[in-house]
Amino acid sequence: MRAVLEHGSEKHRRMTLDHLLERLLEFSTNEQGSKSVTKALKEGGKDTLDRVVKRMCEPAKGYVLYLMIGKEDLNAMKCPARYDC
């Protein structure tokens, strides 16, 4: 998944991101999956960050979505002030 996010065509990156967002809870609580989420955030820019944050704010069958992202990753992404990172 990370290779597609990094090297895939625009269409394939978009499809991969859509899949990742659909199953964000599963990916964010799995070591390899969380690396894919981090890669998507690093490669995707502001639009991807907006989509991930929007998805994190949606209900997920009683679970709260948490991403396993280190502080250095958040600082590197320069999170917009509106998200209070």
N, C-alpha and C positions, 0 to 999 in steps of 0.2 A: 504494500500500500504506500509506503514512504517513497519508494522508487517512482511510482506513478505520480505522486504529488510533486516530486522534484523534477522528473524528466518527461512526464507524459504530455500529450497534446492538451490544449485548453479544454476540449470536450471531455477527455478522460480525467483530467484533474477535477473538473466540475462534477462529473459522475461520482468520483471517489469521495469528494467532499460531501456530496449529498448522502452517500451511504454512511460515511463517518458520522454525520450529524443525526441521521435516523437512529443510530445505535450508540450515541454518545456515552450513555451510562456504561455500557459494556466496555467500550474502548477506553474510557477514562479510568476504569478500575482494574485494568489489565496492564502489566508492565509494557508489553510490546504495543498494545493499543494506545497507551498514553504517549508513547514516542511518536505514533502516527498523528495524534492530535497536536502535539507540540510541533511536528514538522508542518502540518497544515497551517498552523498559526504563523510560523516563521516564513513560510513560502507564500502565503495567501494575501497578506496585507490587511488593510483596513476593512474591506468588505467581508473577508473571512472572519476576522475578529468580531465584527458586528453579528454575523450569522451564528457564531459559536456562543457568544454571550446571550443572544436572543434565545437560542435553544436551551442554554443552561437555566434560563429564567422560566421555562415552561415546566409544568408539572410532569413528573415521570413516574406514574403509578405509585405515588407515595414516597418516592426517593428524592433526595436532593442531589443534584448533579455537582460533583466536584471534579476538577481536573487535577491530575497529579503533575503539576508543573512547578519547577523550582523557582525561587525568587529571582535568580539570575535570568531565567527565561522571560519572566514577566517584565523585568527591567529592560531587557534587550528588545522587547516588542514595543516599548514606549506606548503603553496602554493609554487611550484617550481619557482625559479628565472626567468625562461624563460617566465612566464606569468606576471611578474611584478605586483604582487598583493600588 
